[in-house]
Amino acid sequence: MPVAHEIKGKEPDLYIALKTGIVPSEALARKISDAVCDQIGKIAKPRKVWLVPDMPKTRSGKIMRRVLGAISNRGDVGNVMTLANPEVVEEIRKMVQK
């Protein structure tokens, strides 16, 4: 999700939901960030890689990117009670706002 940056204008945050059994770690987040730099270029280097328990999804399974963008930019996520997993929004917000 794009995050406002003074110099660059926008800077990406990456939200990654790991498969069951994969343990989140700073080393894994760093490896993902390095892979983005290698594959796309340093211009796409993420501000932060967030290893989250799940993505906020609609009942049909679509990822609610606007919710993730609002969390990254510390904005209002709006009403999330219609999501299939509204509890994950608060979990992600707590991670980001630490």
C-alpha positions in Angstrom: 0.0 0.0 0.0 1.4 3.4 -0.8 2.4 5.6 2.1 3.0 9.3 1.9 6.8 10.2 2.0 8.3 13.7 2.1 10.9 13.2 -0.6 9.7 10.3 -2.7 6.0 11.2 -2.7 4.8 7.6 -2.1 6.6 4.6 -0.6 5.2 1.1 -0.5 4.3 -1.0 2.5 4.0 -4.7 1.9 1.5 -6.9 3.6 2.2 -10.6 3.4 0.0 -13.4 4.8 2.2 -16.5 5.2 1.1 -20.0 4.6 0.2 -22.1 7.6 3.4 -23.5 9.2 5.7 -20.7 8.1 7.0 -18.8 11.1 7.2 -15.0 10.7 10.6 -13.4 11.4 12.5 -10.2 10.7 14.9 -12.3 8.6 12.1 -13.5 6.4 10.8 -9.9 6.1 14.3 -8.7 5.1 14.6 -11.5 2.6 11.2 -10.5 1.0 12.3 -6.8 0.9 15.6 -7.8 -0.7 13.8 -9.9 -3.3 11.7 -6.9 -4.3 14.8 -4.8 -4.7 16.5 -7.5 -6.8 13.5 -8.3 -9.0 12.0 -4.8 -9.5 14.7 -2.4 -8.4 15.6 -0.2 -5.4 12.9 2.3 -6.4 10.3 -0.3 -5.3 12.0 -1.0 -1.9 9.2 -1.3 0.7 9.2 1.0 3.7 8.2 -2.0 5.8 7.2 -5.6 5.2 4.4 -6.6 7.5 3.9 -10.3 8.0 0.3 -10.5 9.0 -2.0 -13.4 10.1 -4.5 -12.9 7.3 -5.7 -10.2 4.9 -8.9 -8.3 5.4 -11.3 -9.9 2.9 -14.8 -9.5 1.7 -17.2 -12.5 2.0 -16.4 -13.3 -1.6 -12.6 -13.4 -0.8 -11.4 -10.1 -2.3 -8.7 -8.4 -0.4 -9.7 -5.0 0.9 -6.7 -2.9 -0.2 -8.4 0.4 0.9 -8.4 -1.0 4.5 -4.7 -1.8 4.3 -4.0 1.6 2.8 -5.9 3.4 5.6 -3.9 1.4 8.2 -0.6 2.3 6.6 -1.5 6.0 6.4 -3.0 6.0 9.9 -6.4 6.9 8.5 -10.0 5.8 9.2 -10.6 2.2 7.9 -14.4 2.8 7.9 -16.9 0.2 8.7 -15.3 -3.3 8.5 -18.1 -5.3 10.1 -19.2 -6.6 6.7 -15.8 -8.2 6.1 -15.5 -12.0 6.4 -12.8 -11.5 9.0 -13.2 -8.1 10.7 -11.0 -9.1 13.7 -7.9 -9.2 11.5 -8.2 -5.4 10.8 -7.5 -4.6 14.5 -4.7 -7.2 14.7 -3.0 -5.5 11.7 -3.6 -2.0 13.1 -1.9 -3.0 16.4 1.1 -4.3 14.5 1.5 -1.2 12.4 0.9 1.3 15.2 3.5 -0.1 17.6 
